[in-house]
Amino acid sequence: RALRYVPPAVLSAIILPEIFLPGGQPDYSLLNPRLLAGVLAALTAWRTRNTFLTIVIGMLGLYLFQIFIQ
């Protein structure tokens, strides 16, 4: 029964450092495009429960945030 928690734990261990530590330095500001895209993807996943749409919205959000913020 405990093995069903392995995929979310591994995914979190891969994704969260990339969102909160871009370039190895902590960045929790609203000028962090990865953080904004992560929040957008999390909201999409929560509302739609659609994995493909979550990935598309997250990647599109990251692309647009990187263009307009940096």
N, CA, C and O atoms as a CHARMM CRD file, in Angstrom:
* protein
*
  280
    1    1 ARG  N      0.82000  -1.18700   0.00000 PROA 1      0.00000
    2    1 ARG  CA     0.00000   0.00000   0.00000 PROA 1      0.00000
    3    1 ARG  C      0.87200   1.26300   0.00000 PROA 1      0.00000
    4    1 ARG  O      0.50200   2.26700  -0.60900 PROA 1      0.00000
    5    2 ALA  N      2.00000   1.21900   0.66400 PROA 2      0.00000
    6    2 ALA  CA     2.87900   2.38100   0.74700 PROA 2      0.00000
    7    2 ALA  C      3.53800   2.71700  -0.58800 PROA 2      0.00000
    8    2 ALA  O      3.94500   3.85800  -0.80300 PROA 2      0.00000
    9    3 LEU  N      3.64900   1.74500  -1.48300 PROA 3      0.00000
   10    3 LEU  CA     4.31900   1.98900  -2.76500 PROA 3      0.00000
   11    3 LEU  C      3.56300   2.95900  -3.66800 PROA 3      0.00000
   12    3 LEU  O      4.14800   3.50800  -4.60200 PROA 3      0.00000
   13    4 ARG  N      2.30300   3.17700  -3.41300 PROA 4      0.00000
   14    4 ARG  CA     1.57700   4.12600  -4.27100 PROA 4      0.00000
   15    4 ARG  C      2.01900   5.57000  -4.04600 PROA 4      0.00000
   16    4 ARG  O      1.68300   6.45100  -4.83800 PROA 4      0.00000
   17    5 TYR  N      2.77300   5.81900  -2.96900 PROA 5      0.00000
   18    5 TYR  CA     3.28400   7.16400  -2.69900 PROA 5      0.00000
   19    5 TYR  C      4.66300   7.40600  -3.31100 PROA 5      0.00000
   20    5 TYR  O      5.17400   8.52400  -3.24600 PROA 5      0.00000
   21    6 VAL  N      5.26300   6.39600  -3.89300 PROA 6      0.00000
   22    6 VAL  CA     6.60400   6.54000  -4.46600 PROA 6      0.00000
   23    6 VAL  C      6.61200   7.47700  -5.67500 PROA 6      0.00000
   24    6 VAL  O      7.44300   8.38500  -5.70300 PROA 6      0.00000
   25    7 PRO  N      5.73900   7.31600  -6.67500 PROA 7      0.00000
   26    7 PRO  CA     5.79800   8.23500  -7.83000 PROA 7      0.00000
   27    7 PRO  C      5.61700   9.71200  -7.46100 PROA 7      0.00000
   28    7 PRO  O      6.38200  10.53900  -7.95800 PROA 7      0.00000
   29    8 PRO  N      4.64000  10.09000  -6.60900 PROA 8      0.00000
   30    8 PRO  CA     4.56300  11.51100  -6.24900 PROA 8      0.00000
   31    8 PRO  C      5.78700  12.00600  -5.49000 PROA 8      0.00000
   32    8 PRO  O      6.19500  13.15500  -5.66100 PROA 8      0.00000
   33    9 ALA  N      6.37500  11.15900  -4.65700 PROA 9      0.00000
   34    9 ALA  CA     7.56600  11.56300  -3.90400 PROA 9      0.00000
   35    9 ALA  C      8.75300  11.78700  -4.83500 PROA 9      0.00000
   36    9 ALA  O      9.48900  12.76100  -4.67700 PROA 9      0.00000
   37   10 VAL  N      8.94200  10.90000  -5.79600 PROA 10     0.00000
   38   10 VAL  CA    10.04400  11.03900  -6.74600 PROA 10     0.00000
   39   10 VAL  C      9.83200  12.25700  -7.63500 PROA 10     0.00000
   40   10 VAL  O     10.76900  13.01900  -7.87500 PROA 10     0.00000
   41   11 LEU  N      8.62800  12.44500  -8.11800 PROA 11     0.00000
   42   11 LEU  CA     8.32200  13.60600  -8.95900 PROA 11     0.00000
   43   11 LEU  C      8.54400  14.91100  -8.20000 PROA 11     0.00000
   44   11 LEU  O      9.07600  15.87200  -8.75600 PROA 11     0.00000
   45   12 SER  N      8.14500  14.94600  -6.94900 PROA 12     0.00000
   46   12 SER  CA     8.36100  16.14300  -6.12400 PROA 12     0.00000
   47   12 SER  C      9.84600  16.40100  -5.91500 PROA 12     0.00000
   48   12 SER  O     10.28900  17.54900  -5.95100 PROA 12     0.00000
   49   13 ALA  N     10.60600  15.35400  -5.69800 PROA 13     0.00000
   50   13 ALA  CA    12.04600  15.51200  -5.48300 PROA 13     0.00000
   51   13 ALA  C     12.75900  16.02800  -6.73000 PROA 13     0.00000
   52   13 ALA  O     13.80800  16.66400  -6.62500 PROA 13     0.00000
   53   14 ILE  N     12.20900  15.76200  -7.88700 PROA 14     0.00000
   54   14 ILE  CA    12.80100  16.24400  -9.13500 PROA 14     0.00000
   55   14 ILE  C     12.34700  17.66800  -9.44700 PROA 14     0.00000
   56   14 ILE  O     13.16600  18.50200  -9.83300 PROA 14     0.00000
   57   15 ILE  N     11.07700  17.95400  -9.29100 PROA 15     0.00000
   58   15 ILE  CA    10.50800  19.21900  -9.74200 PROA 15     0.00000
   59   15 ILE  C     10.73200  20.37300  -8.76300 PROA 15     0.00000
   60   15 ILE  O     11.10000  21.46800  -9.18700 PROA 15     0.00000
   61   16 LEU  N     10.52200  20.15300  -7.48700 PROA 16     0.00000
   62   16 LEU  CA    10.57000  21.25700  -6.52100 PROA 16     0.00000
   63   16 LEU  C     11.91600  21.98000  -6.46000 PROA 16     0.00000
   64   16 LEU  O     11.91700  23.20900  -6.38300 PROA 16     0.00000
   65   17 PRO  N     13.06100  21.29300  -6.48900 PROA 17     0.00000
   66   17 PRO  CA    14.31400  22.05300  -6.51900 PROA 17     0.00000
   67   17 PRO  C     14.45400  22.93000  -7.76900 PROA 17     0.00000
   68   17 PRO  O     15.02500  24.01800  -7.70400 PROA 17     0.00000
   69   18 GLU  N     13.93900  22.46000  -8.89300 PROA 18     0.00000
   70   18 GLU  CA    14.01100  23.25300 -10.12000 PROA 18     0.00000
   71   18 GLU  C     13.13100  24.51000 -10.03700 PROA 18     0.00000
   72   18 GLU  O     13.46000  25.54000 -10.62500 PROA 18     0.00000
   73   19 ILE  N     12.03200  24.42000  -9.31800 PROA 19     0.00000
   74   19 ILE  CA    11.12700  25.55700  -9.19000 PROA 19     0.00000
   75   19 ILE  C     11.66300  26.57100  -8.18500 PROA 19     0.00000
   76   19 ILE  O     11.67900  27.77100  -8.45900 PROA 19     0.00000
   77   20 PHE  N     12.10000  26.09200  -7.02500 PROA 20     0.00000
   78   20 PHE  CA    12.47000  26.99900  -5.94200 PROA 20     0.00000
   79   20 PHE  C     13.95100  27.36000  -5.91100 PROA 20     0.00000
   80   20 PHE  O     14.32800  28.32600  -5.24700 PROA 20     0.00000
   81   21 LEU  N     14.79900  26.61300  -6.60800 PROA 21     0.00000
   82   21 LEU  CA    16.24100  26.88200  -6.59700 PROA 21     0.00000
   83   21 LEU  C     16.80400  27.02100  -8.01100 PROA 21     0.00000
   84   21 LEU  O     17.71800  26.28100  -8.37500 PROA 21     0.00000
   85   22 PRO  N     16.28600  27.94400  -8.81200 PROA 22     0.00000
   86   22 PRO  CA    16.85000  28.09100 -10.16000 PROA 22     0.00000
   87   22 PRO  C     18.28500  28.60600 -10.07100 PROA 22     0.00000
   88   22 PRO  O     18.54600  29.61500  -9.41700 PROA 22     0.00000
   89   23 GLY  N     19.19200  27.92800 -10.71600 PROA 23     0.00000
   90   23 GLY  CA    20.58800  28.31600 -10.68100 PROA 23     0.00000
   91   23 GLY  C     21.26700  28.00700  -9.36200 PROA 23     0.00000
   92   23 GLY  O     22.37300  28.48800  -9.11500 PROA 23     0.00000
   93   24 GLY  N     20.63500  27.21900  -8.51100 PROA 24     0.00000
   94   24 GLY  CA    21.22200  26.85800  -7.23200 PROA 24     0.00000
   95   24 GLY  C     20.99000  27.85000  -6.11100 PROA 24     0.00000
   96   24 GLY  O     21.41700  27.61600  -4.98100 PROA 24     0.00000
   97   25 GLN  N     20.32200  28.95000  -6.40300 PROA 25     0.00000
   98   25 GLN  CA    20.04100  29.98200  -5.40200 PROA 25     0.00000
   99   25 GLN  C     18.54200  30.04200  -5.14100 PROA 25     0.00000
  100   25 GLN  O     17.75500  30.01200  -6.08700 PROA 25     0.00000
  101   26 PRO  N     18.12600  30.12800  -3.86400 PROA 26     0.00000
  102   26 PRO  CA    16.69000  30.23000  -3.57000 PROA 26     0.00000
  103   26 PRO  C     16.07600  31.48200  -4.18400 PROA 26     0.00000
  104   26 PRO  O     16.64000  32.57200  -4.08800 PROA 26     0.00000
  105   27 ASP  N     14.93000  31.31900  -4.80800 PROA 27     0.00000
  106   27 ASP  CA    14.22100  32.45000  -5.41600 PROA 27     0.00000
  107   27 ASP  C     12.72500  32.22500  -5.23100 PROA 27     0.00000
  108   27 ASP  O     12.11200  31.43300  -5.94600 PROA 27     0.00000
  109   28 TYR  N     12.15000  32.92700  -4.26600 PROA 28     0.00000
  110   28 TYR  CA    10.72600  32.79400  -3.95400 PROA 28     0.00000
  111   28 TYR  C      9.93200  34.02400  -4.38100 PROA 28     0.00000
  112   28 TYR  O      8.80400  34.22200  -3.92800 PROA 28     0.00000
  113   29 SER  N     10.50500  34.84200  -5.23700 PROA 29     0.00000
  114   29 SER  CA     9.85800  36.08800  -5.63400 PROA 29     0.00000
  115   29 SER  C      8.88600  35.87700  -6.79100 PROA 29     0.00000
  116   29 SER  O      8.86300  34.82200  -7.42400 PROA 29     0.00000
  117   30 LEU  N      8.09700  36.89400  -7.04400 PROA 30     0.00000
  118   30 LEU  CA     7.16800  36.85100  -8.17500 PROA 30     0.00000
  119   30 LEU  C      7.87900  37.09800  -9.50100 PROA 30     0.00000
  120   30 LEU  O      7.24400  37.10000 -10.55500 PROA 30     0.00000
  121   31 LEU  N      9.18500  37.30500  -9.45300 PROA 31     0.00000
  122   31 LEU  CA     9.96400  37.45500 -10.67100 PROA 31     0.00000
  123   31 LEU  C     10.62100  36.13700 -11.08800 PROA 31     0.00000
  124   31 LEU  O     11.43000  36.11700 -12.01500 PROA 31     0.00000
  125   32 ASN  N     10.28400  35.05500 -10.42100 PROA 32     0.00000
  126   32 ASN  CA    10.78400  33.72400 -10.75600 PROA 32     0.00000
  127   32 ASN  C      9.79300  33.07800 -11.72800 PROA 32     0.00000
  128   32 ASN  O      8.71900  32.64900 -11.30600 PROA 32     0.00000
  129   33 PRO  N     10.13000  33.00000 -13.01500 PROA 33     0.00000
  130   33 PRO  CA     9.18400  32.44700 -13.99300 PROA 33     0.00000
  131   33 PRO  C      8.84900  30.97900 -13.74400 PROA 33     0.00000
  132   33 PRO  O      7.74100  30.53700 -14.04600 PROA 33     0.00000
  133   34 ARG  N      9.79900  30.22100 -13.19500 PROA 34     0.00000
  134   34 ARG  CA     9.53100  28.80600 -12.90800 PROA 34     0.00000
  135   34 ARG  C      8.50700  28.65600 -11.79100 PROA 34     0.00000
  136   34 ARG  O      7.65000  27.77500 -11.84000 PROA 34     0.00000
  137   35 LEU  N      8.60000  29.51200 -10.79700 PROA 35     0.00000
  138   35 LEU  CA     7.63400  29.47000  -9.70000 PROA 35     0.00000
  139   35 LEU  C      6.23800  29.83100 -10.20200 PROA 35     0.00000
  140   35 LEU  O      5.26100  29.17100  -9.84800 PROA 35     0.00000
  141   36 LEU  N      6.14100  30.86000 -11.01200 PROA 36     0.00000
  142   36 LEU  CA     4.84400  31.27400 -11.55800 PROA 36     0.00000
  143   36 LEU  C      4.24600  30.18600 -12.45100 PROA 36     0.00000
  144   36 LEU  O      3.04900  29.90700 -12.37200 PROA 36     0.00000
  145   37 ALA  N      5.06700  29.57800 -13.29100 PROA 37     0.00000
  146   37 ALA  CA     4.58800  28.50200 -14.15800 PROA 37     0.00000
  147   37 ALA  C      4.18100  27.28100 -13.34000 PROA 37     0.00000
  148   37 ALA  O      3.21800  26.59600 -13.68500 PROA 37     0.00000
  149   38 GLY  N      4.90200  27.00800 -12.26500 PROA 38     0.00000
  150   38 GLY  CA     4.55000  25.89500 -11.38500 PROA 38     0.00000
  151   38 GLY  C      3.21300  26.10800 -10.70400 PROA 38     0.00000
  152   38 GLY  O      2.41100  25.18200 -10.58800 PROA 38     0.00000
  153   39 VAL  N      2.97500  27.33000 -10.25400 PROA 39     0.00000
  154   39 VAL  CA     1.68100  27.65200  -9.63600 PROA 39     0.00000
  155   39 VAL  C      0.56500  27.53100 -10.66500 PROA 39     0.00000
  156   39 VAL  O     -0.50100  26.99200 -10.36900 PROA 39     0.00000
  157   40 LEU  N      0.80900  28.03100 -11.86900 PROA 40     0.00000
  158   40 LEU  CA    -0.18400  27.93300 -12.94100 PROA 40     0.00000
  159   40 LEU  C     -0.48300  26.47700 -13.27500 PROA 40     0.00000
  160   40 LEU  O     -1.64400  26.11100 -13.45400 PROA 40     0.00000
  161   41 ALA  N      0.54400  25.64800 -13.36000 PROA 41     0.00000
  162   41 ALA  CA     0.35500  24.22500 -13.65500 PROA 41     0.00000
  163   41 ALA  C     -0.37800  23.52700 -12.51100 PROA 41     0.00000
  164   41 ALA  O     -1.23700  22.68000 -12.75800 PROA 41     0.00000
  165   42 ALA  N     -0.05400  23.86600 -11.27500 PROA 42     0.00000
  166   42 ALA  CA    -0.73000  23.25700 -10.12600 PROA 42     0.00000
  167   42 ALA  C     -2.20800  23.61300 -10.10500 PROA 42     0.00000
  168   42 ALA  O     -3.05100  22.76300  -9.82100 PROA 42     0.00000
  169   43 LEU  N     -2.52500  24.86900 -10.40600 PROA 43     0.00000
  170   43 LEU  CA    -3.93600  25.27700 -10.47300 PROA 43     0.00000
  171   43 LEU  C     -4.67300  24.55800 -11.60000 PROA 43     0.00000
  172   43 LEU  O     -5.82700  24.16100 -11.44200 PROA 43     0.00000
  173   44 THR  N     -3.99900  24.39400 -12.73700 PROA 44     0.00000
  174   44 THR  CA    -4.60300  23.67500 -13.85600 PROA 44     0.00000
  175   44 THR  C     -4.85600  22.22200 -13.48900 PROA 44     0.00000
  176   44 THR  O     -5.91900  21.68000 -13.79300 PROA 44     0.00000
  177   45 ALA  N     -3.89200  21.58900 -12.84000 PROA 45     0.00000
  178   45 ALA  CA    -4.05500  20.18800 -12.42300 PROA 45     0.00000
  179   45 ALA  C     -5.19000  20.05300 -11.42300 PROA 45     0.00000
  180   45 ALA  O     -5.97900  19.11100 -11.49700 PROA 45     0.00000
  181   46 TRP  N     -5.27200  20.97900 -10.50000 PROA 46     0.00000
  182   46 TRP  CA    -6.31300  20.93500  -9.47300 PROA 46     0.00000
  183   46 TRP  C     -7.70800  21.09300 -10.07600 PROA 46     0.00000
  184   46 TRP  O     -8.64200  20.38900  -9.69400 PROA 46     0.00000
  185   47 ARG  N     -7.83700  22.02400 -11.02000 PROA 47     0.00000
  186   47 ARG  CA    -9.15900  22.30500 -11.59900 PROA 47     0.00000
  187   47 ARG  C     -9.59100  21.27400 -12.64600 PROA 47     0.00000
  188   47 ARG  O    -10.76700  20.91500 -12.71000 PROA 47     0.00000
  189   48 THR  N     -8.65300  20.79800 -13.46200 PROA 48     0.00000
  190   48 THR  CA    -9.05400  19.95300 -14.60100 PROA 48     0.00000
  191   48 THR  C     -8.78100  18.46800 -14.38400 PROA 48     0.00000
  192   48 THR  O     -9.47200  17.63100 -14.96600 PROA 48     0.00000
  193   49 ARG  N     -7.79300  18.12000 -13.56300 PROA 49     0.00000
  194   49 ARG  CA    -7.37000  16.72700 -13.36100 PROA 49     0.00000
  195   49 ARG  C     -6.92600  16.08600 -14.68300 PROA 49     0.00000
  196   49 ARG  O     -7.04100  14.87500 -14.86600 PROA 49     0.00000
  197   50 ASN  N     -6.42000  16.91500 -15.59400 PROA 50     0.00000
  198   50 ASN  CA    -5.98700  16.45900 -16.90700 PROA 50     0.00000
  199   50 ASN  C     -4.46500  16.62600 -17.00100 PROA 50     0.00000
  200   50 ASN  O     -3.96100  17.74900 -17.00700 PROA 50     0.00000
  201   51 THR  N     -3.74700  15.52000 -17.07300 PROA 51     0.00000
  202   51 THR  CA    -2.28600  15.56200 -17.07000 PROA 51     0.00000
  203   51 THR  C     -1.73300  16.26400 -18.30300 PROA 51     0.00000
  204   51 THR  O     -0.83500  17.10000 -18.19300 PROA 51     0.00000
  205   52 PHE  N     -2.25600  15.93400 -19.45900 PROA 52     0.00000
  206   52 PHE  CA    -1.75600  16.54300 -20.69500 PROA 52     0.00000
  207   52 PHE  C     -1.97200  18.05600 -20.69000 PROA 52     0.00000
  208   52 PHE  O     -1.06100  18.81300 -21.02600 PROA 52     0.00000
  209   53 LEU  N     -3.15700  18.49300 -20.31700 PROA 53     0.00000
  210   53 LEU  CA    -3.45000  19.92800 -20.27100 PROA 53     0.00000
  211   53 LEU  C     -2.56000  20.62600 -19.24300 PROA 53     0.00000
  212   53 LEU  O     -2.11800  21.75200 -19.47400 PROA 53     0.00000
  213   54 THR  N     -2.29800  19.98000 -18.13000 PROA 54     0.00000
  214   54 THR  CA    -1.42700  20.55500 -17.10400 PROA 54     0.00000
  215   54 THR  C     -0.02300  20.77500 -17.65400 PROA 54     0.00000
  216   54 THR  O      0.57700  21.82500 -17.42200 PROA 54     0.00000
  217   55 ILE  N      0.50200  19.79500 -18.37800 PROA 55     0.00000
  218   55 ILE  CA     1.83800  19.92300 -18.95400 PROA 55     0.00000
  219   55 ILE  C      1.86600  21.04000 -19.98900 PROA 55     0.00000
  220   55 ILE  O      2.79300  21.85000 -20.00100 PROA 55     0.00000
  221   56 VAL  N      0.86600  21.08800 -20.85300 PROA 56     0.00000
  222   56 VAL  CA     0.82300  22.11700 -21.90300 PROA 56     0.00000
  223   56 VAL  C      0.71800  23.51000 -21.28900 PROA 56     0.00000
  224   56 VAL  O      1.45400  24.41400 -21.68400 PROA 56     0.00000
  225   57 ILE  N     -0.17600  23.69100 -20.34000 PROA 57     0.00000
  226   57 ILE  CA    -0.35900  25.00600 -19.70900 PROA 57     0.00000
  227   57 ILE  C      0.90400  25.40100 -18.93700 PROA 57     0.00000
  228   57 ILE  O      1.32200  26.55800 -18.99200 PROA 57     0.00000
  229   58 GLY  N      1.51100  24.45700 -18.22200 PROA 58     0.00000
  230   58 GLY  CA     2.73300  24.75800 -17.48100 PROA 58     0.00000
  231   58 GLY  C      3.87800  25.16300 -18.39200 PROA 58     0.00000
  232   58 GLY  O      4.58700  26.12700 -18.10300 PROA 58     0.00000
  233   59 MET  N      4.06800  24.44300 -19.48500 PROA 59     0.00000
  234   59 MET  CA     5.15500  24.77100 -20.41300 PROA 59     0.00000
  235   59 MET  C      4.89700  26.08800 -21.14900 PROA 59     0.00000
  236   59 MET  O      5.81000  26.89200 -21.33900 PROA 59     0.00000
  237   60 LEU  N      3.65800  26.29600 -21.55400 PROA 60     0.00000
  238   60 LEU  CA     3.31600  27.55800 -22.21200 PROA 60     0.00000
  239   60 LEU  C      3.48800  28.72900 -21.24100 PROA 60     0.00000
  240   60 LEU  O      4.00600  29.78100 -21.61400 PROA 60     0.00000
  241   61 GLY  N      3.05200  28.53600 -19.99800 PROA 61     0.00000
  242   61 GLY  CA     3.22600  29.57600 -18.98200 PROA 61     0.00000
  243   61 GLY  C      4.69500  29.86700 -18.73900 PROA 61     0.00000
  244   61 GLY  O      5.08000  31.03200 -18.63600 PROA 61     0.00000
  245   62 LEU  N      5.52800  28.83300 -18.64400 PROA 62     0.00000
  246   62 LEU  CA     6.96300  29.04100 -18.44200 PROA 62     0.00000
  247   62 LEU  C      7.56400  29.81600 -19.60500 PROA 62     0.00000
  248   62 LEU  O      8.34000  30.75000 -19.40100 PROA 62     0.00000
  249   63 TYR  N      7.21100  29.43300 -20.80600 PROA 63     0.00000
  250   63 TYR  CA     7.71400  30.12700 -21.99500 PROA 63     0.00000
  251   63 TYR  C      7.33100  31.60400 -21.96700 PROA 63     0.00000
  252   63 TYR  O      8.17800  32.47100 -22.18500 PROA 63     0.00000
  253   64 LEU  N      6.06200  31.89100 -21.70200 PROA 64     0.00000
  254   64 LEU  CA     5.60400  33.28500 -21.69900 PROA 64     0.00000
  255   64 LEU  C      6.18000  34.06800 -20.53400 PROA 64     0.00000
  256   64 LEU  O      6.56100  35.22600 -20.70500 PROA 64     0.00000
  257   65 PHE  N      6.25500  33.46500 -19.34900 PROA 65     0.00000
  258   65 PHE  CA     6.82600  34.16500 -18.18900 PROA 65     0.00000
  259   65 PHE  C      8.29700  34.47600 -18.42100 PROA 65     0.00000
  260   65 PHE  O      8.76700  35.54000 -18.02000 PROA 65     0.00000
  261   66 GLN  N      9.03500  33.57000 -19.06200 PROA 66     0.00000
  262   66 GLN  CA    10.44500  33.82700 -19.33700 PROA 66     0.00000
  263   66 GLN  C     10.60400  34.96500 -20.33400 PROA 66     0.00000
  264   66 GLN  O     11.54900  35.74700 -20.22800 PROA 66     0.00000
  265   67 ILE  N      9.71500  35.07100 -21.28400 PROA 67     0.00000
  266   67 ILE  CA     9.79100  36.15600 -22.26500 PROA 67     0.00000
  267   67 ILE  C      9.48300  37.49500 -21.61800 PROA 67     0.00000
  268   67 ILE  O     10.20700  38.46800 -21.82800 PROA 67     0.00000
  269   68 PHE  N      8.41400  37.55300 -20.83200 PROA 68     0.00000
  270   68 PHE  CA     7.95200  38.84100 -20.32600 PROA 68     0.00000
  271   68 PHE  C      8.60400  39.27900 -19.01400 PROA 68     0.00000
  272   68 PHE  O      8.59600  40.46900 -18.69800 PROA 68     0.00000
  273   69 ILE  N      9.16300  38.35600 -18.25400 PROA 69     0.00000
  274   69 ILE  CA     9.77000  38.74000 -16.98100 PROA 69     0.00000
  275   69 ILE  C     11.26300  39.00200 -17.12700 PROA 69     0.00000
  276   69 ILE  O     11.77600  39.93800 -16.51400 PROA 69     0.00000
  277   70 GLN  N     11.96500  38.21600 -17.90800 PROA 70     0.00000
  278   70 GLN  CA    13.42100  38.38000 -17.99100 PROA 70     0.00000
  279   70 GLN  C     13.83900  39.10200 -19.21800 PROA 70     0.00000
  280   70 GLN  O     15.03200  39.31700 -19.43100 PROA 70     0.00000
